[in-house]
């Protein structure tokens, strides 16, 4: 076991060195791929958004035709120490963790290691039997009947948790004995807690810890060497500080959060560069096959045939006649959004180190600019 850990560590270090080297080359390549006028439009959009939102720091990235053409940081990652944000700054993803977890689950399904339609207890025996069976597919689509947080108050121990959890099974204890909010498959109920259960199923099906499986099978193949769990205790280079506004509108440090109890649904951290690499991997079928991706990106239906637009870990929609797929995220000290336009092979990332900021609005604006830039080239 120790030798295996050493090998994993060595592989991670080598991958990190390669990505750092690639980042240097990528910065040069970005200058060549994006015209100065287009770059100026992206920068202007973020700058205006910052002025209106008073966000301390923002990192953003744009993918055009399956290639990273622009990524940049604005403002500060650390106000007290005047540390600038850049494209490698690590932010809490919040619920943008869910598409990553869903992709990991679909990788297992693709390899025949998990049956998405089997009772989740087959892979996660720590979760007790309920009145009706619950499947991993239903959990991925928020159709499993698992409740979300008990409230939105920071006083709720599930929202403002400060206890460190060592295992997925411990996180499940928050909701394991609670009744289901609906019969599985009948109603859409958004649930971050349900994704903790997905993480437990991934562990059971893979025989690995969730963080190890997703790193080895999703992050590293996509070149995301700095994406990891938001370990409150660990020293993590490039991690931003987290901010909120108080009732007077003054920017303050965000309330403390230990997200170790909900890593699959809201406990990962990443950078604009890494998330752009993830988008590129999804557009180029690097980590999962196209057929698997199509299944994952198909909106789910309730038992009565109603569709809500949510697929397996991804939100879907159409804007200006263009199909989009993505996710938003928000929790203490962060607001995030990713959007992909698969048919155009364009995508954007927006990561902000303050909560209650409309990251999706900026992402929509950047994607509109990216699509216009791409159209002008054709």
Secondary structure, DSSP 8 states (H G I E B T S, - for coil): -HHHHHHHHHHHHHHHHHHHHHHHHHHHHHHHHS-HHHHHHHHHHHHHHHHHH--SEEEEEEEETTEEEEEEEEEEEETTTTEE--TT-BEE-GGGHHHHHHHHHHHHHHTTS--TTSBGGGT-TTS---SS--BHHHHHTT-S-----S-S-TTSTTTS--S---SHHHHHTTTTTS--SS-TTT-----HHHHHHHHHHHHHHHSS-HHHHHIIIIIHHHT-TT-EE--SSS--TTB---EEE-TTS-EEE-----GGG-HHHH-EEE-HHHHHHHHHHHHTTSSS-HHHHHHHTS--B-TTS-B-SB-SS-EEEEETTEEEEEEEEEETTEEEEEEEETTTTEEEEEEESBSS--HHHHHHHHHHHHHHHHHHH-
